[in-house]
């Protein structure tokens, strides 16, 4: 990681401060909203405002970094779940985790849009990393017979976007997730169902 001002690699203490600022910003924006000041972020991180601006010259650059960090963390979590002994639980649990982060992600995306910044462009690599990791979880859950085979990554991302939007507006409701998950789960075909009866 390099300094935005000098282009030189950051020292270990500077990296620690940057991480503290990002963690504090994510918490402040999640709890108090994206209109919260960078001064509040500095207080939460236990650093001076100058430290915040050395790493993030504008509030928009801080918002972008928080969004990228969130997506990268989710992608890393999905990658860790690839070797789960229960692929169905891993897939559905991760889906729920992404939806639970929706309000923060949506608020940051909207704040960036108001500043004329396209969040998709800003998060390009991080967003595609998350999509790829989720695709692996989907494939493993399908191979295990936990998720219906006629659903692809595109449908999952669309459903995830819709559920995330609903969660950001109305709160993450368990009943909505249950309904979505019931539609995604594998079902025995009519022949197999009849043969059992």
CORRA-V732007 format. One record per residue. RES is the residue in three letters. OMEGA is omega in whole degrees, 0 to 359 (none if undefined). NEAR is the number of other ideal C-beta (glycine too) atoms within 10 Angstrom. D_LAST is the distance of its C-alpha to the last C-alpha in Angstrom with 2 decimals. Layout:
BEGIN
[[RES:OMEGA:NEAR:D_LAST] [RES:OMEGA:NEAR:D_LAST]]
END
This chain:
BEGIN
[[UNK:182:10:61.57] [UNK:178:9:64.86] [UNK:178:14:66.89] [UNK:183:13:66.69] [UNK:187:10:70.44] [UNK:184:9:71.83] [UNK:179:7:69.12] [UNK:177:9:69.72] [UNK:179:10:67.05] [UNK:174:17:66.43] [UNK:182:10:67.74] [UNK:181:7:65.40] [UNK:178:8:66.51] [UNK:176:16:66.02] [UNK:178:13:62.48] [UNK:179:12:61.77] [UNK:179:20:63.24] [UNK:179:21:61.21] [UNK:178:14:57.99] [UNK:180:19:59.06] [UNK:180:26:59.82] [UNK:180:20:56.46] [UNK:179:15:54.54] [UNK:180:20:56.68] [UNK:180:27:56.32] [UNK:180:22:52.54] [UNK:181:16:52.56] [UNK:181:21:55.24] [UNK:180:22:53.63] [UNK:185:18:50.19] [UNK:188:10:51.64] [UNK:180:13:54.63] [UNK:185:12:53.81] [UNK:176:21:55.40] [UNK:177:9:58.55] [UNK:185:17:59.49] [UNK:175:12:62.73] [UNK:175:17:63.36] [UNK:178:11:65.70] [UNK:177:14:62.75] [UNK:179:27:60.96] [UNK:179:21:64.14] [UNK:182:14:64.41] [UNK:182:19:60.80] [UNK:182:21:61.35] [UNK:179:11:64.66] [UNK:176:19:66.65] [UNK:180:13:69.35] [UNK:177:13:68.70] [UNK:178:8:70.68] [UNK:178:17:68.12] [UNK:184:23:65.35] [UNK:175:18:67.42] [UNK:181:19:68.42] [UNK:185:23:64.78] [UNK:187:22:63.62] [UNK:178:12:66.57] [UNK:177:11:64.70] [UNK:179:19:61.96] [UNK:179:16:59.96] [UNK:176:15:60.25] [UNK:177:23:58.97] [UNK:178:23:56.00] [UNK:182:20:55.25] [UNK:178:18:55.48] [UNK:180:26:53.17] [UNK:178:24:50.53] [UNK:180:18:50.89] [UNK:178:17:50.73] [UNK:180:21:47.55] [UNK:179:22:45.83] [UNK:179:16:47.17] [UNK:178:14:45.95] [UNK:178:21:42.42] [UNK:179:20:42.49] [UNK:178:13:43.72] [UNK:179:15:40.95] [UNK:180:24:38.34] [UNK:179:15:40.12] [UNK:182:12:39.98] [UNK:183:21:36.21] [UNK:183:13:35.71] [UNK:180:9:35.64] [UNK:178:17:33.27] [UNK:180:6:30.88] [UNK:184:14:28.13] [UNK:179:23:28.39] [UNK:179:20:25.83] [UNK:179:14:27.76] [UNK:181:22:30.98] [UNK:184:27:30.08] [UNK:177:20:28.81] [UNK:179:14:31.61] [UNK:176:22:34.19] [UNK:179:25:33.00] [UNK:181:16:33.49] [UNK:179:13:36.87] [UNK:180:21:38.09] [UNK:181:24:37.16] [UNK:178:13:39.00] [UNK:190:19:42.11] [UNK:185:20:41.90] [UNK:179:17:44.51] [UNK:181:20:47.18] [UNK:181:22:46.47] [UNK:181:17:46.48] [UNK:179:18:49.71] [UNK:179:24:51.46] [UNK:180:20:50.35] [UNK:179:13:51.68] [UNK:178:19:54.92] [UNK:179:21:55.46] [UNK:178:11:54.81] [UNK:178:10:57.43] [UNK:179:12:59.83] [UNK:182:7:59.12] [UNK:178:16:57.13] [UNK:184:11:53.93] [UNK:180:21:51.62] [UNK:178:10:49.68] [UNK:182:10:52.93] [UNK:186:19:53.97] [UNK:186:23:50.78] [UNK:184:12:50.18] [UNK:181:11:49.70] [UNK:179:18:48.00] [UNK:179:20:45.49] [UNK:176:12:44.63] [UNK:178:18:44.35] [UNK:179:24:41.75] [UNK:180:17:39.80] [UNK:181:13:39.90] [UNK:178:20:38.84] [UNK:177:22:35.90] [UNK:178:16:34.92] [UNK:178:17:34.80] [UNK:178:25:32.56] [UNK:181:23:30.19] [UNK:180:16:30.19] [UNK:179:20:29.51] [UNK:177:26:26.60] [UNK:178:20:25.11] [UNK:179:11:25.74] [UNK:179:16:23.93] [UNK:182:12:20.83] [UNK:181:19:21.58] [UNK:182:24:22.86] [UNK:188:13:21.67] [UNK:184:9:23.74] [UNK:179:8:25.06] [UNK:179:16:27.24] [UNK:179:13:30.81] [UNK:179:16:33.68] [UNK:178:10:35.15] [UNK:180:12:32.17] [UNK:180:19:32.05] [UNK:178:16:35.79] [UNK:179:11:35.58] [UNK:179:16:32.83] [UNK:178:20:34.85] [UNK:180:12:37.99] [UNK:179:13:36.40] [UNK:179:21:34.96] [UNK:178:20:38.32] [UNK:179:13:40.23] [UNK:180:17:38.17] [UNK:180:22:38.64] [UNK:182:19:42.36] [UNK:188:10:42.72] [UNK:184:9:40.45] [UNK:181:10:39.91] [UNK:181:17:36.95] [UNK:182:13:34.25] [UNK:182:8:31.20] [UNK:178:7:29.00] [UNK:177:16:29.99] [UNK:181:18:29.25] [UNK:180:10:25.80] [UNK:179:11:25.01] [UNK:182:18:26.47] [UNK:178:15:24.64] [UNK:179:9:21.22] [UNK:181:11:22.17] [UNK:185:20:23.26] [UNK:177:13:20.39] [UNK:177:16:18.19] [UNK:174:10:14.75] [UNK:178:10:12.05] [UNK:182:9:12.64] [UNK:181:8:10.73] [UNK:183:8:10.10] [UNK:179:9:8.91] [UNK:181:10:6.61] [UNK:182:9:5.16] [UNK:180:9:5.55] [UNK:185:7:3.80] [UNK:none:4:0.00]]
END
